[in-house]
């Protein structure tokens, strides 16, 4: 099943991406050109894949683990609907998911 995700870049541009069910949001974001580094490659040892889930979608996600919440405490610009993209695996229930890329995001690997 295909899942559509919308990324809102820091400049307000919306990028629509198609993913397969089971894909990881960080990998989909990177493949779509979003400025998310993901330094730890999904091992939840950093907060460089921090995204802000739009309020209407936040409740559709599984609860974050205590480890994820600890990493989000280190994320610049984190708010009440912040999540780590590496911890979101896409399902059919998330078709249409919309997330904002924080303006503080940098991809040092892409420089």
Number of C-alpha atoms within 10 A of each C-alpha: 9 14 19 17 21 17 24 21 18 15 9 10 10 14 15 16 15 14 21 15 17 14 15 18 22 24 19 20 25 15 11 14 12 20 22 25 21 25 16 13 14 18 10 20 14 20 27 28 31 29 30 22 24 15 13 10 14 18 11 11 16 10 11 15 10 9 11 18 15 15 18 24 14 13 22 14 15 17 13 9 15 23 26 25 25 24 19 17 17 22 18 13 11 17 17 15 22 22 25 19 22 22 13 14 21 17 15 12 10 9 5
